[in-house]
Each structure stands twice: as C-alpha cells, then as structure tokens.
Amino acid sequence: MTGRTVVVGNGMAAVRLVEGLVSRGVGDITVLGDEQHAPYNRILLSAVLEGTHRPEAITLRPVHWYADHGVDLRIGTRVVDVHRPRRVVELADRTEVDYDRLVLATGSIPTLPPIRGLVRPDGRLHDAVHAFRHLDDCTRLIEAVEGGAERAVVVGGGLLGLQVARALAVRGVDTEIVEGGGHLLRSQVDEAAGTVLQRSLERLGTRVYTGARAVRLTDAAPGAGLRLDNGVTLDTDLVVLTAGGRPSVNLARRAGLTTRRGVVVDTTLATSDPDVFAIGDCAEHDGRTPGFVSPAWEQAGILADRFAGGGSTYDGHRTVARLRATDLEVAVLGDADHEGGESVQMSNPITGSHKRLVVQGGAIVAATLVGDLSQIGVITQCFDRRTVLGPHEPAALVMPPRAAPARDAAATALPDEAEVCACAGVTAGRIRACSTIDEAREATRATTGCGGCASTVAALVRG
C-alpha cells in the first residue's frame, strides 16, 4: 500500500507495528505519542521501581532509531480529534496531520476506584496516592520511597499489583495488598492458585487482604489511613492504585467509530471505517480486548503484513501471561476456568507450587503454573501446537522433577522448535542462531516483552 500511515500512540503495540513496517519497506510513517519519552517496555516498569533496571534499559527504540529509518516520531504530542471526512487528525495545538491510513494504538487508561478522600476538593489526588501506569508515575513513586516512605498499600491484587508490591518490598517498604475479589489474580487463576500465591507473599513479608475493598482515605499524620469495608484501617505513607483500567476509546468514539468496551475491529483489524485500524489494548475483536503484550504484538505483525500487501488475518488471540516479580513465578496460558476439558493438577502450598493443565482431546488447551516453572517450555510448546499427549503425559508435566536440572542445562536441552519467548513468539533455534544477548534482542525482540525469558535466552546464547 502507498500513502501516509499515521499511528496514534507510542506504546509497545505501536513500536512493534513500526518495526514491522520498516522491515517490510513501508515508508511515510508518522507516530504521535503523548508521553515525553521514547517507547519503553511498560511491563518492566516494576523492575525500574525495584531497582534492577535503569529507566533507559527498558527503552524499546531510541528516538534516533526513528529518524535513522525515516519515521516522523513526535513525542509529547496529544491527538484531540479525528476528522474522518477530511482524513486528518487534530493535535492539541490545533495543527493537523493528514493520513491515508490511521492506526489507533491508544492502549488503556487507569480508572480511579470509588474511594472517598482519594481526590481532594481542588481536584488533585491526595499526596499519598500514586498511579502506576507510565514511566513518570514510576519516577514519582521512586522519589517518594527515596524520600523516606516506609509503608505502602497496593490497591489491586492483579498482575500489576503483585509486581508493584514485590518491587516495593524488595526496596524495604512495608507493603500490604488490598484485593476486592476472593483471591489474588482472580482474572487469571483459580482460588487454589490464588491461595498458594497469597501464602508465598506472606512468607515474603507482604500482608494480603482479600475480599476487602478500600472505601475511605484520610489524613493520619504522619502519612494517611486507608479504611477497608471490613472495618480495618491501614496506616500508610503510600497508596498505589493498580486496580481498574479500561481501553482508551474516547478518541474513536468522538470520531464516530463503532466502540463497545474497546474499538471494534474485524479480522483485518479495520474499524467501522476501512481506513482506520486499531491494535493493542484499545482494540476489541470478537468481544475481547487483549490486555497482554503477546496478542498486541501479534496484531501489530498482522497489520504490518497487510500494509505491505500481505493477506494475514486476525482470528483471535491466545492468552499468555507471565508475572514479572522477584521470588514469585506465575505463568498463565489460555483461560483455564472457561475452557472445556479435564483438569490435571497438583498443588503443594507448603512449597508454594500449584500446576493445573486443562486437557481436551489429549491436547493442552489451558494451563496455570505457580511457583514451579521448570516445565514451562514443554507445556508452552504443547499448548501452541495442540500436541496430542499420551494418557500419562499430562500428569508427568505437573509433577515436580525428581532432581531439578540446572537452569542452563534445562535451557540448552530445549529443541530448536520450542518457544522460549511467548511475547514475541521466538523459538530456541532462532536464539541459538545469535551470538550475543544484544543480537538476540535486536534480531528477534526476545526479552523485550515481559522479560521472563531473559535467563533462558542467556543460557541458549552461552550454550
């Protein structure tokens, strides 16, 4: 296709799309991002908070990369309207940018929970309250910790909440988690797995309140008091909001595009306007929004192929989620609670391990792994390929290994076709073809998603 491609958004889905377009020789690309930073790995913000990564280490592509490849990148640029009849987008300074194809990659936005006192009468958030969505949010939270904050309450027990709680705890902050649902990670795992996770967190020194909602924030010098609906009040210096988020659809809605929870797209990722497309967390296909990086990157690859003249289509995504938190190991493949089939599971709360496979017709259609990820490579490969297993193989996959192999040995034993990076869909063979970690990162984009494959990639490069 010829003509100008304008991408609204500069997050992980947008950068993957631009990479795909550049590699296919598609030019005349403009990227409009409202943050003042080059695109970065949002999943690894908790690693920056923890102190194991510098902010610059999570940059996906530096600003000069765009210039070097002829891409017009405009950071700190907010789009306020799309005028579809004229095929232009209007910016906050009232200038306009024309397009032939428009891609909405606006992601999701946090929502404030209904907690009284969260917002002061003048419209500002309470001084103790912090969101955790952007790099600037992360920077402000680090400044608060380094400024002497000793206690924190994380509101939300999902993937982000657990990552933030562990990062704060590693920094020496006395941290508590408040989760309104009956167990942690309630959108990804069952109650048994959530219970194992809670016990593991409490052994690591983080108190967890499930089935409780924060209802009021009050000043309680020094710091603040967060009152729960069970009558408990938690004294704290910091309240970090990680619960609640929704696809960013205001721009699409004002433009008259079809929206429900997200911006509705078809199998070509086109919206109700054939010249406007949507990918990532803002896109809704078949009633579902991604919420994870791997389907967003899959959509970006498909759209890049189509813009280059290919015929790829999007038929829905697989859920692959990995918790990135020190001393906590969680992986979720598919939707174990809604897939039909038989469950094979093993749980050992004492060791902090829980594994559940959902098997349909002999193939793994979903899996939940907590604590022990020694078989994650094999399980992911079987899940991706819908490999038909023998009658005793599922049970063998959930049993703990008699002797845990060294991490390097386990990685180097992987067959070439085994997937080692679920976010980018990279196999062991592609990693082995690289001579350094930097080369593997540049050539395959492995390690640039959730980061869970970093140690395996390092072992394969060394091996």
C-alpha positions as CSV (number, residue, x, y, z in Angstrom):
1,M,0.0,0.0,0.0
2,T,1.1,3.6,-0.7
3,G,0.3,6.8,1.2
4,R,0.9,8.0,4.7
5,T,0.4,5.9,7.7
6,V,-0.3,7.8,11.0
7,V,-0.1,5.9,14.2
8,V,-1.7,7.4,17.3
9,G,0.1,6.1,20.4
10,N,3.7,5.2,21.0
11,G,3.5,2.2,23.3
12,M,4.5,-1.5,22.9
13,A,2.0,-2.3,20.2
14,A,2.8,0.9,18.2
15,V,6.6,0.3,18.2
16,R,6.1,-3.3,17.1
17,L,3.9,-2.1,14.2
18,V,6.5,0.5,13.1
19,E,9.3,-2.1,13.3
20,G,7.2,-4.4,11.1
21,L,6.5,-1.6,8.5
22,V,10.2,-0.6,8.4
23,S,11.4,-4.1,7.9
24,R,8.9,-4.6,5.0
25,G,10.0,-1.4,3.3
26,V,6.8,0.6,4.0
27,G,7.6,4.3,4.3
28,D,5.9,7.6,5.0
29,I,5.1,6.8,8.7
30,T,4.2,9.4,11.4
31,V,4.0,8.4,15.0
32,L,2.2,10.6,17.5
33,G,2.8,9.8,21.2
34,D,1.7,11.9,24.1
35,E,4.4,10.9,26.6
36,Q,7.7,12.8,26.6
37,H,9.7,9.6,26.3
38,A,10.9,7.2,23.5
39,P,8.8,4.0,23.6
40,Y,9.6,1.8,26.5
41,N,8.6,-1.6,27.9
42,R,5.7,-0.9,30.2
43,I,5.8,-4.4,31.7
44,L,9.3,-3.8,33.1
45,L,8.3,-0.6,35.0
46,S,8.2,-2.7,38.1
47,A,11.8,-3.7,37.5
48,V,12.7,0.0,37.4
49,L,10.8,0.5,40.6
50,E,12.6,-2.4,42.2
51,G,16.0,-1.0,41.1
52,T,17.1,-3.9,39.0
53,H,16.7,-2.0,35.7
54,R,17.6,1.6,34.9
55,P,14.9,3.6,33.1
56,E,17.0,3.8,29.9
57,A,17.4,0.0,29.9
58,I,13.7,-0.5,29.2
59,T,13.7,1.7,26.1
60,L,12.4,-0.3,23.1
61,R,13.7,2.0,20.4
62,P,15.7,5.3,20.9
63,V,14.5,8.4,19.3
64,H,17.3,8.4,16.8
65,W,16.2,5.0,15.5
66,Y,13.1,6.5,14.1
67,A,15.0,9.3,12.4
68,D,17.5,6.8,11.0
69,H,14.7,4.9,9.4
70,G,12.8,7.9,8.0
71,V,10.0,7.7,10.6
72,D,8.5,11.0,11.8
73,L,8.3,10.5,15.6
74,R,6.6,13.2,17.6
75,I,6.7,12.7,21.3
76,G,4.8,14.9,23.7
77,T,2.1,15.2,21.1
78,R,-1.6,14.8,22.0
79,V,-4.2,14.0,19.5
80,V,-7.6,15.5,20.4
81,D,-9.8,14.7,17.4
82,V,-10.0,12.6,14.2
83,H,-11.8,14.3,11.3
84,R,-12.5,11.3,9.1
85,P,-14.2,13.1,6.1
86,R,-11.0,15.1,5.6
87,R,-8.7,12.3,6.7
88,V,-6.8,14.4,9.2
89,V,-6.0,14.2,13.0
90,E,-6.1,17.3,15.0
91,L,-3.5,17.9,17.7
92,A,-3.8,19.8,21.0
93,D,-2.0,22.8,19.5
94,R,-4.7,22.8,16.7
95,T,-2.3,21.8,13.9
96,E,-3.4,18.9,11.7
97,V,-1.7,15.8,10.3
98,D,-3.2,14.2,7.2
99,Y,-3.4,10.4,6.8
100,D,-4.2,7.8,4.2
101,R,-4.3,5.0,6.9
102,L,-4.8,5.7,10.5
103,V,-3.9,3.3,13.3
104,L,-5.2,3.7,16.8
105,A,-2.8,2.2,19.4
106,T,-4.0,4.3,22.3
107,G,-3.8,1.5,24.9
108,S,-5.8,1.6,28.1
109,I,-6.2,4.1,30.8
110,P,-6.4,3.6,34.6
111,T,-9.7,4.3,36.4
112,L,-10.0,5.6,39.9
113,P,-11.6,3.3,42.4
114,P,-14.6,4.7,44.4
115,I,-12.6,5.6,47.5
116,R,-13.7,8.7,49.4
117,G,-10.8,11.1,50.0
118,L,-8.8,9.9,47.0
119,V,-9.3,13.2,45.3
120,R,-9.1,16.5,47.2
121,P,-11.7,19.2,46.8
122,D,-9.4,21.1,44.4
123,G,-9.4,18.1,42.1
124,R,-5.8,16.9,42.9
125,L,-5.1,13.4,44.1
126,H,-4.3,13.0,47.8
127,D,-0.5,13.5,48.2
128,A,-0.1,9.8,49.3
129,V,-1.8,8.4,46.2
130,H,0.2,7.2,43.2
131,A,-0.9,5.7,39.9
132,F,1.4,3.2,38.2
133,R,0.9,3.3,34.5
134,H,3.6,5.5,33.0
135,L,7.4,6.0,33.4
136,D,6.7,9.3,35.1
137,D,4.4,7.6,37.6
138,C,7.3,5.1,38.4
139,T,9.7,8.0,38.8
140,R,7.5,9.8,41.2
141,L,7.0,6.6,43.3
142,I,10.7,6.0,43.4
143,E,11.2,9.6,44.6
144,A,8.6,9.0,47.4
145,V,10.4,5.9,48.5
146,E,13.8,7.5,48.5
147,G,12.3,10.4,50.3
148,G,11.5,8.3,53.3
149,A,8.2,6.5,52.7
150,E,8.3,3.3,54.8
151,R,4.8,1.9,54.4
152,A,2.7,1.2,51.3
153,V,-0.7,-0.2,50.4
154,V,-1.2,-1.5,46.9
155,V,-4.9,-1.5,45.8
156,G,-5.4,-4.3,43.4
157,G,-4.2,-7.9,43.5
158,G,-3.8,-8.5,39.8
159,L,-0.6,-9.0,37.8
160,L,0.4,-5.3,38.1
161,G,-0.4,-5.1,41.8
162,L,1.7,-8.1,42.7
163,Q,4.6,-6.8,40.6
164,V,4.5,-3.4,42.3
165,A,4.1,-4.9,45.8
166,R,7.1,-7.1,45.3
167,A,9.2,-4.2,43.9
168,L,8.3,-2.0,46.9
169,A,9.0,-4.9,49.4
170,V,12.4,-5.5,47.7
171,R,13.2,-1.8,48.3
172,G,12.5,-2.3,52.0
173,V,9.0,-0.8,52.1
174,D,6.5,-2.5,54.5
175,T,3.8,-3.4,51.9
176,E,0.2,-4.6,52.1
177,I,-2.1,-5.6,49.3
178,V,-5.9,-5.0,49.2
179,E,-7.9,-7.1,46.7
180,G,-11.6,-6.8,46.4
181,G,-12.0,-10.3,44.9
182,G,-11.9,-13.6,46.8
183,H,-8.3,-14.3,45.8
184,L,-5.2,-12.9,44.1
185,L,-5.0,-12.8,40.3
186,R,-8.7,-13.6,40.2
187,S,-8.9,-12.8,36.5
188,Q,-6.1,-15.3,35.6
189,V,-6.1,-18.2,38.2
190,D,-8.4,-20.2,40.3
191,E,-8.8,-20.0,44.1
192,A,-6.3,-22.8,44.8
193,A,-3.6,-21.0,42.8
194,G,-4.5,-17.7,44.4
195,T,-4.2,-19.2,47.9
196,V,-0.8,-20.5,47.1
197,L,0.3,-17.1,45.9
198,Q,-1.1,-15.4,49.0
199,R,0.9,-17.8,51.2
200,S,4.0,-17.2,49.2
201,L,3.6,-13.4,49.5
202,E,3.0,-13.6,53.2
203,R,6.1,-15.7,53.7
204,L,8.0,-12.9,51.9
205,G,6.6,-10.4,54.4
206,T,3.7,-8.8,52.4
207,R,0.3,-8.9,54.1
208,V,-2.7,-9.6,51.9
209,Y,-6.4,-8.6,52.4
210,T,-8.7,-10.4,50.0
211,G,-12.5,-9.9,49.8
212,A,-12.0,-6.4,51.1
213,R,-12.4,-3.1,49.4
214,A,-10.8,0.3,50.3
215,V,-13.6,2.8,51.0
216,R,-12.0,5.9,52.5
217,L,-8.7,7.7,52.6
218,T,-8.0,10.0,55.5
219,D,-5.1,12.1,56.7
220,A,-3.3,10.4,59.6
221,A,0.0,12.2,60.3
222,P,2.5,11.1,59.5
223,G,1.0,9.6,56.3
224,A,-2.6,8.5,55.7
225,G,-5.1,6.0,56.8
226,L,-6.9,3.7,54.3
227,R,-10.1,2.3,55.7
228,L,-11.4,-1.0,54.3
229,D,-15.0,-2.1,54.2
230,N,-14.3,-4.8,56.8
231,G,-13.6,-2.1,59.4
232,V,-9.7,-2.3,59.3
233,T,-7.8,0.9,58.8
234,L,-4.3,0.6,57.3
235,D,-1.8,3.3,58.2
236,T,0.4,4.1,55.3
237,D,2.7,6.6,53.6
238,L,1.8,5.5,50.0
239,V,-1.3,4.2,48.3
240,V,-0.6,2.8,44.9
241,L,-3.5,2.2,42.6
242,T,-3.2,-0.8,40.3
243,A,-6.8,-1.9,40.1
244,G,-9.1,-0.9,37.3
245,G,-8.4,0.1,33.8
246,R,-10.3,0.3,30.5
247,P,-9.5,0.6,26.8
248,S,-8.9,4.2,25.7
249,V,-11.7,4.7,23.2
250,N,-12.7,8.4,23.7
251,L,-10.9,9.5,20.5
252,A,-12.5,6.7,18.5
253,R,-15.9,7.5,20.0
254,R,-15.7,11.2,19.1
255,A,-14.7,10.2,15.6
256,G,-17.9,8.2,15.3
257,L,-16.3,4.8,15.1
258,T,-18.1,1.7,16.5
259,T,-17.0,1.1,20.1
260,R,-18.1,-1.2,22.8
261,R,-15.6,-1.9,25.6
262,G,-12.9,-1.2,23.0
263,V,-12.7,0.0,19.4
264,V,-14.4,-2.8,17.5
265,V,-12.2,-4.3,14.7
266,D,-12.7,-7.1,12.2
267,T,-10.3,-9.9,11.1
268,T,-8.3,-7.3,9.1
269,L,-8.1,-5.1,12.3
270,A,-10.1,-2.4,10.5
271,T,-12.6,-0.4,12.4
272,S,-16.0,0.6,11.1
273,D,-14.0,3.0,8.8
274,P,-11.9,0.9,6.4
275,D,-9.1,3.5,6.5
276,V,-8.9,3.4,10.3
277,F,-7.4,0.5,12.2
278,A,-6.9,-0.4,15.9
279,I,-4.4,-2.7,17.7
280,G,-3.4,-3.4,21.2
281,D,-5.3,-2.8,24.4
282,C,-7.8,-0.4,22.8
283,A,-8.9,-2.9,20.1
284,E,-11.9,-5.2,20.6
285,H,-12.2,-8.3,18.4
286,D,-15.0,-10.8,18.8
287,G,-15.9,-9.2,22.1
288,R,-12.5,-9.5,23.6
289,T,-9.7,-6.9,24.3
290,P,-6.1,-8.3,24.6
291,G,-4.8,-6.9,27.9
292,F,-1.4,-8.5,27.3
293,V,1.6,-7.8,25.2
294,S,1.7,-11.0,23.1
295,P,-1.6,-10.6,21.3
296,A,-0.9,-6.9,20.8
297,W,2.4,-7.8,19.1
298,E,0.6,-10.4,17.1
299,Q,-1.9,-7.8,15.9
300,A,0.9,-5.4,15.0
301,G,2.6,-8.1,12.9
302,I,-0.6,-8.9,11.1
303,L,-1.3,-5.2,10.3
304,A,2.3,-4.6,9.1
305,D,1.9,-7.5,6.8
306,R,-1.4,-6.2,5.4
307,F,0.0,-2.7,4.9
308,A,2.9,-4.3,2.9
309,G,0.4,-6.1,0.6
310,G,0.1,-9.4,2.5
311,G,-3.2,-11.2,3.3
312,S,-2.8,-12.0,7.0
313,T,-5.9,-12.0,9.1
314,Y,-6.6,-11.9,12.9
315,D,-8.7,-14.7,14.2
316,G,-8.4,-14.1,17.9
317,H,-5.6,-14.3,20.3
318,R,-4.2,-16.8,22.8
319,T,-3.7,-15.6,26.4
320,V,-0.1,-15.9,27.5
321,A,0.7,-14.0,30.8
322,R,3.8,-14.1,32.9
323,L,4.3,-12.5,36.3
324,R,7.5,-10.5,36.5
325,A,8.3,-10.3,40.2
326,T,11.2,-11.3,42.3
327,D,10.7,-14.6,44.1
328,L,7.2,-15.1,42.5
329,E,6.8,-17.3,39.4
330,V,3.4,-17.4,37.6
331,A,2.5,-18.3,34.1
332,V,-1.0,-18.5,32.6
333,L,-1.7,-20.0,29.2
334,G,-5.3,-19.7,27.8
335,D,-8.3,-19.5,30.1
336,A,-8.4,-22.5,32.4
337,D,-11.7,-21.5,34.0
338,H,-13.6,-21.3,30.8
339,E,-12.1,-24.0,28.5
340,G,-13.9,-27.3,28.4
341,G,-12.0,-30.4,29.1
342,E,-10.5,-32.4,32.0
343,S,-8.2,-30.8,34.6
344,V,-5.0,-32.4,35.7
345,Q,-3.5,-30.5,38.7
346,M,-1.0,-30.7,41.5
347,S,-0.9,-28.3,44.5
348,N,1.6,-28.0,47.3
349,P,1.0,-24.9,49.4
350,I,4.0,-25.8,51.6
351,T,6.4,-25.4,48.8
352,G,4.4,-22.7,47.1
353,S,3.7,-24.7,44.0
354,H,0.4,-25.1,42.0
355,K,0.0,-26.5,38.5
356,R,-3.1,-27.0,36.5
357,L,-3.5,-28.3,32.9
358,V,-6.8,-28.3,31.1
359,V,-6.7,-31.2,28.5
360,Q,-9.2,-31.5,25.7
361,G,-8.9,-34.4,23.2
362,G,-5.5,-35.1,24.6
363,A,-4.2,-31.6,23.9
364,I,-3.4,-28.9,26.5
365,V,-5.9,-26.0,25.9
366,A,-5.1,-24.0,29.0
367,A,-2.6,-24.1,31.9
368,T,-1.9,-22.3,35.2
369,L,1.5,-22.6,36.8
370,V,2.5,-21.1,40.1
371,G,5.8,-21.5,41.9
372,D,7.5,-24.2,39.7
373,L,8.0,-23.2,36.0
374,S,10.6,-25.9,35.3
375,Q,8.3,-27.4,32.6
376,I,7.1,-24.1,31.1
377,G,9.0,-24.6,27.8
378,V,7.5,-28.0,27.1
379,I,4.0,-27.0,28.3
380,T,4.0,-23.9,26.1
381,Q,5.1,-25.8,23.1
382,C,2.4,-28.4,23.6
383,F,-0.2,-25.6,24.1
384,D,0.8,-23.7,21.0
385,R,0.9,-26.8,18.8
386,R,-2.1,-28.5,20.3
387,T,0.1,-31.6,20.7
388,V,-1.9,-34.7,21.4
389,L,-0.3,-36.2,24.6
390,G,-0.3,-39.8,25.8
391,P,-2.6,-40.7,28.7
392,H,0.2,-40.4,31.3
393,E,2.0,-37.3,29.9
394,P,-0.2,-34.5,31.4
395,A,0.3,-35.9,34.9
396,A,4.1,-36.1,34.3
397,L,4.1,-32.4,33.3
398,V,2.6,-31.3,36.6
399,M,4.7,-33.4,38.9
400,P,7.8,-31.9,40.3
401,P,11.1,-33.1,38.8
402,R,12.9,-35.7,40.9
403,A,16.0,-33.7,40.5
404,A,15.7,-30.2,39.4
405,P,18.0,-29.6,36.4
406,A,20.3,-26.6,36.4
407,R,18.7,-23.7,34.7
408,D,21.3,-23.6,32.0
409,A,21.1,-27.3,31.4
410,A,17.3,-27.2,31.1
411,A,17.5,-24.4,28.6
412,T,20.2,-25.9,26.4
413,A,18.3,-29.1,26.2
414,L,15.3,-27.4,24.6
415,P,14.7,-28.5,20.9
416,D,15.1,-25.8,18.3
417,E,11.3,-25.6,17.7
418,A,10.5,-25.0,21.4
419,E,9.1,-21.5,22.0
420,V,11.2,-19.6,24.6
421,C,9.6,-16.1,24.3
422,A,5.8,-16.2,24.3
423,C,5.5,-12.5,23.9
424,A,7.4,-12.3,20.6
425,G,6.9,-15.9,19.5
426,V,10.6,-16.7,19.4
427,T,11.9,-20.3,19.3
428,A,15.1,-21.7,20.8
429,G,16.5,-22.3,17.3
430,R,16.3,-18.6,16.5
431,I,18.0,-17.7,19.7
432,R,20.8,-20.2,19.1
433,A,21.5,-18.6,15.8
434,C,22.6,-15.4,17.6
435,S,26.0,-15.0,19.2
436,T,25.1,-12.4,21.9
437,I,22.1,-11.4,24.0
438,D,22.1,-8.0,22.3
439,E,22.0,-9.6,18.9
440,A,19.1,-11.9,20.0
441,R,17.2,-8.9,21.4
442,E,17.7,-6.9,18.2
443,A,17.1,-9.7,15.7
444,T,14.1,-11.5,17.5
445,R,12.8,-8.9,20.1
446,A,13.1,-11.7,22.7
447,T,13.4,-10.4,26.3
448,T,11.7,-7.1,25.3
449,G,8.2,-8.2,26.5
450,C,7.6,-9.5,30.0
451,G,11.3,-10.3,30.4
452,G,10.5,-13.8,31.7
453,C,12.7,-15.5,29.1
454,A,15.8,-13.5,29.8
455,S,17.7,-16.3,31.7
456,T,16.7,-18.9,29.1
457,V,17.9,-16.6,26.2
458,A,21.2,-16.0,28.1
459,A,21.7,-19.8,28.5
460,L,21.0,-20.5,24.9
461,V,23.4,-17.9,23.7
462,R,26.1,-19.2,26.0
463,G,25.3,-22.9,25.1
